[in-house]
Every structure is written in C-alpha cells, then in structure tokens.
C-alpha cells in the first residue's frame, strides 16, 4: 500500500497536476497593419504602352504598390502629386559614385574620401528621380561602392537601390590602370590588373569574394585617361571569356567597357552581358549583338558634354583630344544599334546632377521619347534582373514614383526637373 507521501512524490516525478504543468505559450502578437498611402496622379503614365490614365490613385501598402484605383481606400493617407505626370522612378545603368565629378583630371583620393563623395552622389541621383542605379566599377581596392550599396540597403544612407561592379579588370597601362605615375614612383601591383588568362581568375574571384554584383572588364582603351587608345583592344577574347565563365558560374553578370570595333566584337563573342558605350560599333558588331541579345548602354551625353566643356573641370588635354576624335563615331554607331533593334538601357556615366540629360541625347540620337523613357525604366530593370521589383508602376513592385510638370512624351527634357520623388513608399522630395 502506497503512502500519501509516496503518491505525492510519484505525481511530482510524472509531471502531473495542474500546478506543475507548463504554461501554454502566448500567441505571437499580430503584426501592425500596413501603412497605406494613396498617391493621387492627375496623369499616370504607363511606360510600357505610353498610355496616360487620368485622376488615378496609386495605392501603396508599406513599400510596395497594392493597386491602381479610381479612388483612395478608406483610411489611406492621400498624397496629391498636383497637376503633374506621375511615372516610375528612373534607372541609371552606368554610374561611377566614388568620384568628384567637378574635377575629372588626375585627382587621387583616399577610399574614405571617395565614399563621402559617394554619399553625396547617391543623394543627388535620388533627388533627380533615379531610384535604382548600377555602379559600373570603381578604382577603389577597398570597395567603398559595396559598402555604400549595403549602407543604402540597411537604411544607414539615403540613396537609390543599388547594384554594383567591383573594380576594373584591366591590363597594365590600359583603361582601368589607375597608376599614372612614372616607373620610379608607381603603385605596387594592383589587384584588378590581369595581363594574361591566368591572372583573370584571382582578379574576378576577389571582386566576387567582397560582394560585387557585376564584373567589369575593359575590352578596349578609353577616353578619360592619359594612357590608353580607345581604338585598341586591350583584354583578349580569351581573358574576357574566362571572366565570363567564372562570373556566370557564380551567378554574376559581366559588363564590358568597349569603345573600339575589335574590342566590341571580342567582348560579345566572349559572352558579356552588356556593352558599355559601344561608340565605334560597326555592322559586324551590331549583328552579333542582335543575335546574342547583348545589351547596349550607349552613354551618349557624357562624350558630347566632354567636348563642349573643353579643359574645364580638370579634363586633361589628352582626354579632350580623344573625346573630339571619338565623337565622330558616336551617331553612326547609335544609328546601327537602332537599326538592329538592340536592347538599350540608359546610363549617363557623368555628373549625377546632369544624369537626366541622357534622355534628351537618346532622343536626339533617334529614339522616340517613349523609347528613351523605356530605356530608363523597364529596360533598365530587365538588364539588372530586377523586373519583378522596379521599372513600372504595377501591383507588386516597389513604390518608386516620380512626378514632373507637363508631358515628358511631348518634351523629354521635362525629366530634367523632377518635382516629386518616392522610393519604397517613402517620400524624399515633394
């Protein structure tokens, strides 16, 4: 016969009894309801079709577009964009952030100073209506542009959504070799320099290791340096193919600075995803790009302005001389690109204060205003692999909106004067 004490001990050991049962876990708190904003658009532009919807409301829940409606939902905060045209935030696919664009000569600076310029530049892009950008590479071996990208993503710095290349994969003395000093005062070996196929792998893997989204290769010489010849191919086709192989295996994409004809063709054959500039594009290169679906980011305005400004802003005489020579090839090349229906995305490669002037240059080059605007929105999003998130005002995409006075399809220069900027449902300019 068990004693009361034994029974009590047995109950305790078995965990029985209401007093000894573990408390039921509390239900998790319900998340707060989303913040709902309705942006009233007197004119809402569909960049896919060019159609305009009048007196529409873009309904936003937190950072994404929920619907396009004829009236605001109950309880929504209404933001009136006035008698303006509302369209998606623009995308610039060729920027260089860690530069002082007011001094384009030999202006070496530390990585911290470059990042501070970057903070200034990203805020300028956002103020001008660019809500997504691709940095086309920097000469900073410490990767300040990647730190900047991550700081924007975390909310530490205000700026556009950002993807970025790492350094410039180049050859000794090529466009991308930052050592402009005489041989007895030069830099140690730079990690972005690859003079043969064997040196390509370490340079590409270094960029990937430290967080680059894109790999930038220098297929030819360029204009904005005193060393290279823009007509000359620099990296070999084999070197670029090795860079593409490594990058694509790591699910990264490759962009190629390519001015001269031979370098353009070699880069396309090597499998790069986009040609930057393409200023001496010929029939062979255009046909090859069309067949392979290679993107073109033509950066027209920066060359035009470089000649106009002369030696202002620190441009060296050698740079100005090259700019004058290359400009003669620009329009014939762009005409070929249009004739072959190449996929074109906007990139300015210039001072962020002037970024929207590239739209006018595209129109002067032969695009319609709608085509230029598509290059700056849906086509830029496609090139960057971000079509699900940006590039158009559609349900499910980020609430990246801008507004301008007048009709940008009648006068594309209206986009040089953006009056309202929203990125991810947050207003940055009103």
HUWO-V935905 format. One record per residue. N is the residue number from 1. OMEGA is omega in whole degrees, 0 to 359 (NA if undefined). D_LAST is the distance of its C-alpha to the last C-alpha in Angstrom with 1 decimal. Layout:
N_OMEGA_D_LAST / N_OMEGA_D_LAST
//
This chain:
1_184_85.5 / 2_179_82.1 / 3_175_81.6 / 4_181_78.7 / 5_180_77.5 / 6_178_77.6 / 7_180_75.7 / 8_179_73.0 / 9_179_72.7 / 10_179_72.6 / 11_181_69.8 / 12_182_67.8 / 13_180_68.3 / 14_179_67.2 / 15_182_64.0 / 16_177_65.1 / 17_183_64.5 / 18_185_61.4 / 19_185_61.1 / 20_180_60.8 / 21_177_58.4 / 22_180_55.0 / 23_176_52.2 / 24_179_50.2 / 25_180_46.7 / 26_177_43.9 / 27_179_41.5 / 28_180_38.3 / 29_178_35.4 / 30_178_33.2 / 31_179_29.8 / 32_178_27.0 / 33_181_25.5 / 34_173_22.4 / 35_184_19.0 / 36_178_18.1 / 37_175_14.7 / 38_179_14.8 / 39_180_12.0 / 40_182_13.2 / 41_174_13.7 / 42_177_15.5 / 43_181_16.7 / 44_186_17.0 / 45_172_18.7 / 46_186_21.4 / 47_177_21.9 / 48_187_25.5 / 49_187_26.8 / 50_179_24.5 / 51_180_24.6 / 52_175_21.8 / 53_184_21.5 / 54_176_20.3 / 55_178_18.7 / 56_178_18.5 / 57_174_16.9 / 58_185_16.2 / 59_187_17.7 / 60_174_16.9 / 61_186_19.4 / 62_187_18.5 / 63_184_17.4 / 64_180_19.0 / 65_180_18.9 / 66_181_21.7 / 67_169_22.0 / 68_189_20.8 / 69_177_21.9 / 70_180_22.6 / 71_180_21.5 / 72_176_19.7 / 73_180_22.2 / 74_177_23.5 / 75_181_21.7 / 76_172_18.4 / 77_182_15.1 / 78_175_13.5 / 79_184_9.8 / 80_179_9.9 / 81_177_8.3 / 82_183_10.4 / 83_186_13.3 / 84_174_12.0 / 85_178_13.7 / 86_181_12.6 / 87_182_14.6 / 88_173_15.2 / 89_184_14.0 / 90_182_16.5 / 91_178_19.5 / 92_187_21.3 / 93_177_24.9 / 94_177_26.2 / 95_172_24.7 / 96_193_26.5 / 97_189_24.5 / 98_183_27.2 / 99_165_27.6 / 100_186_27.0 / 101_176_26.2 / 102_178_27.1 / 103_187_30.6 / 104_177_32.0 / 105_179_35.6 / 106_188_37.7 / 107_183_35.3 / 108_178_36.4 / 109_179_34.4 / 110_176_34.8 / 111_178_33.1 / 112_179_31.2 / 113_177_30.0 / 114_179_28.9 / 115_177_26.9 / 116_172_25.1 / 117_178_24.3 / 118_177_23.1 / 119_177_20.7 / 120_185_19.2 / 121_180_19.4 / 122_178_17.8 / 123_177_14.7 / 124_177_14.7 / 125_181_15.2 / 126_179_12.3 / 127_180_10.0 / 128_175_11.9 / 129_177_11.4 / 130_185_14.7 / 131_174_14.8 / 132_180_18.6 / 133_170_21.0 / 134_173_24.8 / 135_186_26.3 / 136_175_29.4 / 137_180_31.5 / 138_177_31.9 / 139_184_35.0 / 140_182_34.6 / 141_176_37.5 / 142_174_35.9 / 143_176_33.0 / 144_180_30.0 / 145_179_27.8 / 146_174_29.1 / 147_179_28.3 / 148_177_24.8 / 149_183_24.5 / 150_179_25.9 / 151_175_23.8 / 152_182_20.5 / 153_181_22.3 / 154_180_23.3 / 155_180_19.9 / 156_182_21.4 / 157_174_19.1 / 158_178_15.5 / 159_178_15.8 / 160_167_16.4 / 161_192_19.3 / 162_163_22.3 / 163_187_25.9 / 164_166_28.2 / 165_176_31.6 / 166_177_33.9 / 167_177_35.9 / 168_177_37.4 / 169_191_40.7 / 170_176_42.8 / 171_177_46.3 / 172_181_47.8 / 173_182_46.8 / 174_176_44.3 / 175_188_40.7 / 176_171_39.3 / 177_184_42.1 / 178_182_40.4 / 179_180_43.8 / 180_184_44.1 / 181_174_46.8 / 182_188_50.5 / 183_181_52.7 / 184_180_54.0 / 185_187_50.6 / 186_179_48.6 / 187_164_46.7 / 188_182_48.5 / 189_182_48.1 / 190_185_44.5 / 191_180_43.7 / 192_184_41.9 / 193_178_45.0 / 194_183_47.3 / 195_175_50.3 / 196_184_52.0 / 197_183_51.4 / 198_181_52.6 / 199_180_49.8 / 200_184_47.0 / 201_179_47.2 / 202_180_46.7 / 203_180_43.7 / 204_182_42.0 / 205_177_42.9 / 206_178_41.5 / 207_181_38.0 / 208_181_38.3 / 209_186_39.7 / 210_165_36.7 / 211_180_34.1 / 212_174_33.3 / 213_182_31.9 / 214_170_33.2 / 215_181_36.3 / 216_177_36.0 / 217_179_39.3 / 218_182_40.1 / 219_182_42.3 / 220_169_42.8 / 221_183_42.4 / 222_184_39.3 / 223_190_38.1 / 224_171_36.2 / 225_181_39.3 / 226_190_42.7 / 227_196_44.9 / 228_177_44.5 / 229_186_45.3 / 230_180_42.7 / 231_189_45.6 / 232_171_47.3 / 233_182_46.9 / 234_174_46.7 / 235_178_46.5 / 236_176_49.2 / 237_180_48.7 / 238_178_50.5 / 239_180_48.2 / 240_177_45.1 / 241_177_46.8 / 242_178_47.5 / 243_179_43.9 / 244_180_42.8 / 245_182_45.5 / 246_183_44.5 / 247_182_40.7 / 248_177_41.2 / 249_178_43.6 / 250_180_41.0 / 251_172_38.4 / 252_179_36.5 / 253_187_35.7 / 254_175_36.7 / 255_184_35.1 / 256_166_37.3 / 257_184_36.7 / 258_179_39.1 / 259_185_39.7 / 260_187_43.4 / 261_183_45.1 / 262_180_47.5 / 263_177_44.8 / 264_182_42.6 / 265_181_45.5 / 266_180_46.6 / 267_179_43.2 / 268_177_42.9 / 269_180_46.5 / 270_174_45.7 / 271_180_43.1 / 272_183_39.8 / 273_179_36.7 / 274_173_34.8 / 275_179_35.9 / 276_180_33.5 / 277_179_33.9 / 278_194_37.2 / 279_178_37.7 / 280_179_41.5 / 281_177_41.5 / 282_183_44.7 / 283_180_46.1 / 284_180_47.6 / 285_180_44.3 / 286_179_42.3 / 287_180_44.9 / 288_178_45.0 / 289_178_41.2 / 290_181_41.3 / 291_184_44.2 / 292_183_42.6 / 293_180_39.0 / 294_180_37.8 / 295_173_34.2 / 296_172_33.3 / 297_196_30.3 / 298_177_31.2 / 299_185_28.9 / 300_191_29.9 / 301_185_27.7 / 302_177_28.6 / 303_180_32.2 / 304_181_31.6 / 305_179_29.6 / 306_178_32.1 / 307_181_34.8 / 308_185_32.9 / 309_179_32.0 / 310_183_35.7 / 311_176_36.5 / 312_179_33.3 / 313_172_31.2 / 314_180_34.5 / 315_182_35.5 / 316_180_39.2 / 317_180_41.7 / 318_179_42.8 / 319_181_39.2 / 320_179_38.8 / 321_178_42.2 / 322_180_41.3 / 323_179_38.0 / 324_182_39.9 / 325_186_42.4 / 326_183_40.2 / 327_180_38.0 / 328_182_41.0 / 329_193_40.9 / 330_185_37.2 / 331_176_37.2 / 332_179_40.5 / 333_181_39.3 / 334_176_36.0 / 335_176_38.1 / 336_180_40.3 / 337_179_37.5 / 338_182_36.3 / 339_180_39.9 / 340_176_40.5 / 341_178_37.3 / 342_176_36.2 / 343_188_33.2 / 344_175_30.5 / 345_183_27.2 / 346_170_24.8 / 347_185_25.1 / 348_179_24.4 / 349_186_26.6 / 350_177_25.1 / 351_181_22.7 / 352_177_19.3 / 353_186_17.7 / 354_190_19.8 / 355_184_19.5 / 356_177_18.2 / 357_177_21.2 / 358_178_23.4 / 359_177_22.4 / 360_179_24.0 / 361_178_27.0 / 362_180_27.6 / 363_177_27.7 / 364_181_30.0 / 365_176_32.1 / 366_177_32.7 / 367_167_30.0 / 368_176_28.5 / 369_179_24.7 / 370_179_24.7 / 371_178_26.9 / 372_179_24.7 / 373_176_21.6 / 374_176_23.9 / 375_182_24.9 / 376_182_21.4 / 377_188_20.9 / 378_180_24.0 / 379_174_26.5 / 380_179_24.8 / 381_180_24.6 / 382_179_28.3 / 383_184_29.3 / 384_182_27.8 / 385_186_29.3 / 386_185_26.0 / 387_179_26.2 / 388_189_26.4 / 389_187_23.0 / 390_172_20.7 / 391_181_20.6 / 392_176_20.1 / 393_185_18.5 / 394_179_21.6 / 395_180_22.9 / 396_180_23.6 / 397_176_21.2 / 398_180_18.4 / 399_177_15.1 / 400_186_13.6 / 401_170_11.4 / 402_178_9.6 / 403_179_9.2 / 404_174_10.9 / 405_175_12.7 / 406_186_16.3 / 407_182_18.5 / 408_176_18.6 / 409_173_22.0 / 410_181_23.3 / 411_186_21.7 / 412_179_20.5 / 413_173_19.3 / 414_182_16.2 / 415_173_15.1 / 416_183_15.4 / 417_182_12.2 / 418_184_9.4 / 419_186_6.2 / 420_178_4.6 / 421_172_6.7 / 422_175_8.6 / 423_178_12.1 / 424_178_14.8 / 425_179_12.9 / 426_182_10.8 / 427_179_7.0 / 428_180_6.9 / 429_180_3.8 / 430_NA_0.0
//
